[in-house]
């Protein structure tokens, strides 16, 4: 039976070229980059090279790249570290309505510390409402956290416009961007976005799991993890050299093959949606204009999405019922609530996500499988 994997927003398979780059650091090269002997020096040099590659990709200085265990840690460090460092200027923090838990939960921690945390609104199309944002901004805002691409339905939020408004109305505020689903799909150079910090994760880019980075401009960042002084004191702990090498390789390939990714995901999305007329009652969750093709969220009729997902598995098609970060939680996704979905309707959201490796035929096969599954389930319940 053919296996069609369409859950790339959760994680991607490791690119063989990334694996090849990492292999020496999983075997004969094993030094601690803090050691002074040749094994450690070689590891430090590899780390420096990986850092330089990321700096080039995001158009920043090498000193502005902080390696982390992934985007969850990077988001935690950005939200907690930047807000705490700016406490003398004010105590208000604004976060996007569709943020990942690794942004929402640190923000909740800040609220317990005395910060005033507010959630930004979406417009009628499910995109960040810039007019409402402007009304909320003021000199006491110290941090705004807004993801670039929604991990649940692929919305592309207007970061450049947000940044311009922020600079004029909240001069002390830092802008943090969760770019996990955006790297390799849109230009994520910090100057292009206008942000102060950006989180990314290797395993969303055909890189290894367990490694990510926070790209952060300036020194206004209180560390969250202390004890070793690595990463210029911003993130203590022995660096994951093999992971850093893999992350740099994954980002380099993602940027070099961005056009291939865009073409492949657009073709796959079009092929899948071509079958939508055969699914009465199914509808797409996405704004009309601002979205990336790689993530397709559908409200499916009949059985809950999780039931549909498991029936698709039996046909060799792997998708997800919502985002992976929500899959083990009973509560409705805040992102789905933010776009106006009722709890019962949210249980019917199926997420299909494509990558540069997705073939049009894969999407066609998966769409046919979904048509068959929904027809079978409807017949059973009739």
C-alpha positions in Angstrom: 0.0 0.0 0.0 1.3 3.5 -0.9 2.0 5.8 2.0 1.0 9.5 1.4 2.3 11.7 4.2 0.5 15.1 4.3 1.2 16.3 7.8 4.3 18.4 7.1 3.1 21.2 9.3 3.6 18.8 12.3 7.0 17.6 11.1 8.9 16.8 7.9 11.1 13.9 6.9 14.8 14.5 7.2 16.4 15.5 3.9 19.2 13.1 3.0 21.5 16.1 2.4 20.9 17.3 5.9 21.6 13.9 7.3 24.8 13.7 5.4 25.9 17.1 6.8 25.2 15.9 10.3 26.7 12.4 10.2 30.3 13.4 11.2 29.0 15.0 14.3 27.1 11.9 15.3 30.2 9.8 15.2 33.9 10.5 15.1 33.4 14.2 15.8 32.0 14.5 19.3 33.8 17.3 21.0 32.2 19.8 23.4 32.5 23.2 21.8 33.5 24.7 25.1 36.5 22.5 25.4 39.9 23.9 24.5 41.5 20.8 23.0 41.3 20.0 19.3 38.1 18.0 19.6 36.4 21.0 21.2 37.9 23.5 18.8 36.6 21.6 15.8 33.1 21.5 17.4 33.2 25.2 18.1 34.3 25.9 14.5 31.3 23.8 13.2 29.0 25.7 15.5 30.4 29.0 14.3 29.9 28.0 10.7 26.3 27.0 11.3 25.7 30.3 13.1 27.2 32.2 10.2 24.9 30.4 7.7 21.8 31.3 9.7 23.0 34.9 10.1 23.3 35.1 6.3 19.8 33.6 5.8 18.1 36.1 8.1 20.4 39.1 7.3 21.7 39.5 10.8 25.0 39.4 12.7 26.3 36.1 13.9 26.1 37.4 17.5 22.3 37.6 17.0 21.8 33.9 16.5 20.9 31.9 19.6 20.7 28.1 19.2 17.9 26.5 21.2 16.2 23.1 21.6 13.5 24.1 19.2 11.0 26.9 18.5 9.1 26.3 21.8 12.2 27.2 23.7 12.9 30.1 21.3 9.4 31.5 21.7 9.7 31.2 25.5 13.0 33.0 25.6 11.8 35.8 23.3 8.5 36.4 25.2 9.8 36.1 28.7 13.3 37.5 28.1 12.3 40.6 26.1 9.3 41.5 28.2 11.2 41.2 31.5 14.2 43.2 30.1 11.9 46.0 29.1 9.8 46.2 32.4 11.2 49.7 33.2 9.3 51.0 30.1 5.9 49.6 30.8 4.0 46.4 31.5 1.7 45.7 28.5 2.2 42.7 26.2 0.1 42.1 23.1 -0.1 38.6 21.5 -1.8 37.4 18.4 -5.1 35.6 18.5 -3.7 32.4 16.8 -0.4 32.0 18.7 1.2 28.7 19.4 1.0 27.6 23.1 4.7 28.3 23.4 3.8 32.0 23.1 0.5 32.0 24.9 1.7 30.1 28.0 4.8 32.3 28.6 2.5 35.3 28.2 0.2 33.9 30.8 3.2 33.5 33.1 4.0 37.2 32.5 0.5 38.0 33.5 1.1 36.3 36.9 4.2 38.4 37.3 2.1 41.6 36.9 2.2 42.3 33.2 -1.0 43.2 31.4 -1.4 40.7 28.6 -4.0 41.4 25.8 -4.9 39.3 22.8 -5.1 41.0 19.4 -8.2 40.7 17.3 -8.7 39.3 13.8 -10.6 41.0 11.0 -13.6 39.3 9.2 -11.2 37.4 7.0 -9.3 35.9 9.9 -6.2 38.1 9.5 -4.6 40.4 12.1 -6.8 43.5 12.4 -4.3 46.3 11.9 -6.8 49.1 12.7 -7.7 47.5 16.0 -4.0 46.9 16.8 -3.3 50.6 16.2 -5.9 51.6 18.8 -4.4 49.2 21.4 -0.8 50.4 21.0 0.8 52.9 23.4 4.1 53.8 25.0 3.5 51.3 27.8 3.5 48.3 25.4 6.8 46.5 25.7 6.2 43.4 23.6 4.1 42.3 20.6 4.2 38.7 19.6 2.5 37.8 16.3 3.2 34.7 14.3 3.8 35.1 10.5 2.0 32.0 9.2 -0.7 30.2 11.2 0.2 26.6 11.9 -3.5 25.6 11.9 -4.9 27.2 8.7 -2.0 28.8 6.9 -3.0 32.5 7.3 -0.2 34.9 6.3 -0.3 37.9 8.7 0.8 41.4 7.7 4.0 41.7 9.7 5.5 44.6 7.8 2.5 46.7 8.3 2.3 45.7 11.9 6.0 46.7 12.4 5.5 50.1 10.8 2.5 50.9 13.1 4.4 49.6 16.1 7.4 51.9 15.6 5.3 55.0 15.6 3.0 54.2 18.5 5.0 52.0 20.9 8.6 53.1 20.6 9.9 50.8 23.4 8.1 47.7 22.2 9.8 44.6 20.7 8.2 42.7 18.0 8.6 38.9 18.2 7.6 36.6 15.3 7.0 32.9 15.4 8.2 32.0 11.8 8.1 28.2 12.2 5.7 27.7 9.3 7.1 30.6 7.2 10.8 29.9 6.7 11.3 28.6 3.2 8.0 29.9 2.1 8.3 33.7 2.5 11.2 36.1 3.0 12.0 36.0 6.7 14.9 38.4 6.8 14.4 40.5 10.0 14.8 43.8 8.2 12.2 42.7 5.6 9.7 41.8 8.4 10.6 44.7 10.6 10.8 42.5 13.7 13.3 42.3 16.6 13.2 38.6 17.1 12.2 35.4 15.2 11.8 31.8 16.2 12.4 28.8 13.9 12.6 25.1 14.1 14.6 22.6 12.0 12.1 19.8 11.9 9.6 21.9 10.0 12.2 22.3 7.2 13.3 18.7 6.6 15.9 19.1 9.4 16.3 17.2 12.7 14.0 17.4 15.6 15.2 18.9 18.9 17.0 22.0 17.4 15.9 25.5 16.6 17.0 29.1 17.0 16.0 32.5 18.2 17.2 35.3 15.9 17.3 38.3 18.2 18.5 41.9 17.5 19.9 43.9 20.4 20.9 43.0 23.9 17.6 43.5 25.7 17.0 39.9 26.6 17.0 38.3 30.0 18.0 34.6 29.9 15.5 32.0 31.0 18.0 29.2 31.3 21.2 29.8 33.2 24.1 27.8 34.5 26.8 27.5 31.8 27.1 30.8 30.0 26.8 29.4 26.5 25.3 31.4 23.6 26.7 34.6 25.1 24.9 34.0 28.3 21.5 34.0 26.7 20.9 30.2 26.7 23.1 28.0 28.9 23.7 24.4 28.2 26.1 22.5 26.0 25.2 23.2 22.4 23.8 20.5 20.1 26.5 20.7 17.4 25.0 18.0 15.2 21.6 19.6 15.4 23.0 23.1 14.7 24.8 21.8 11.6 21.5 20.1 10.5 19.5 23.3 11.2 21.9 25.4 9.1 21.8 22.9 6.2 18.0 22.7 6.4 17.6 26.5 6.3 20.1 26.8 3.4 18.2 24.2 1.4 14.8 25.7 2.2 15.9 29.1 1.0 17.7 27.7 -2.1 14.6 25.7 -3.0 11.9 28.1 -2.0 10.5 28.4 -5.5 10.3 24.6 -5.8 8.4 24.5 -2.5 6.0 27.2 -3.6 5.4 25.4 -6.9 4.9 22.0 -5.3 2.6 23.2 -2.6 0.5 25.3 -4.9 0.1 22.3 -7.3 -0.8 20.0 -4.5 -3.3 22.4 -3.0 -5.0 23.0 -6.4 -5.2 19.2 -7.0 -6.7 18.6 -3.6 -9.3 21.4 -3.9 -10.3 20.3 -7.4 -12.2 17.5 -5.6 -13.9 19.7 -3.1 -17.2 19.8 -5.2 -17.5 16.1 -4.5 -17.6 16.8 -0.7 -20.9 18.6 -0.1 -20.7 20.6 3.1 -16.9 20.7 3.2 -15.3 24.1 3.3 -11.9 25.7 3.4 -10.7 27.6 6.5 -8.5 30.3 5.0 -8.6 34.0 4.1 -9.3 34.9 0.5 -5.9 36.3 -0.2 -3.4 36.1 2.6 -2.3 32.5 3.0 0.4 30.0 2.1 -0.5 27.0 0.0 1.3 24.6 2.2 -1.4 24.4 4.9 -5.0 23.5 4.0 -7.6 23.3 6.7 -11.0 21.8 5.9 -14.2 21.6 7.9 -15.5 18.2 6.9 -19.1 17.1 7.2 -20.4 14.1 9.2 -18.0 12.3 11.5 -15.4 14.2 13.6 -12.1 14.9 12.0 -10.2 12.5 14.2 -12.5 9.6 13.0 -11.9 10.7 9.4 -8.2 10.9 10.0 -8.0 7.3 11.2 -10.0 6.0 8.3 -7.6 7.8 5.9 -4.7 6.1 7.7 -6.1 2.7 6.6 -5.8 3.9 3.0 -2.2 5.0 3.6 -3.0 8.7 3.9 -1.6 10.6 6.9 -3.1 14.0 7.8 -4.0 15.5 11.1 -7.1 16.6 13.0 -6.0 20.1 13.8 -2.5 21.1 15.0 -0.2 18.6 16.6 0.2 20.9 19.6 -3.5 20.6 20.3 -4.0 16.9 19.5 -3.6 15.7 23.1 -5.8 18.4 24.6 -9.5 18.3 25.1 -10.1 22.0 24.9 -10.9 23.7 21.7 -8.0 25.4 19.9 -7.9 29.1 20.7 -7.1 29.8 17.1 -10.2 28.1 15.8 -12.3 30.0 18.4 -10.6 33.2 17.3 -11.9 32.8 13.8 -15.4 32.2 15.0 -15.7 28.4 14.9 -18.1 26.9 17.5 -16.7 24.0 19.6 -18.7 21.4 17.7 -17.6 22.7 14.3 -14.0 22.8 15.4 -14.1 19.0 16.0 -14.5 18.7 12.2 -11.4 20.5 11.2 -9.0 18.4 9.1 -5.5 19.8 8.4 -3.7 18.7 5.2 -0.1 20.1 4.8 2.2 19.9 1.9 6.0 20.3 1.3 8.5 20.6 -1.5 8.5 16.8 -1.7 4.8 16.5 -2.2 3.8 15.3 -5.7 0.5 16.4 -7.4 -0.4 12.7 -7.6 0.0 12.4 -3.9 -2.6 15.1 -3.3 -4.9 13.6 -5.9 -4.7 10.2 -4.2 -5.4 11.7 -0.8 -8.4 13.7 -2.1 -9.9 10.6 -3.7 -9.3 8.8 -0.4 -11.1 11.5 1.5 -14.1 11.5 -0.9 -14.4 7.7 -0.4 -14.0 7.9 3.4 -16.7 10.6 3.8 -19.1 8.7 1.5 -18.6 5.5 3.5 -19.0 7.2 6.9 -22.2 9.0 5.6 -23.6 5.6 4.4 -22.9 4.0 7.8 -24.6 6.8 9.7 -27.6 7.0 7.3 
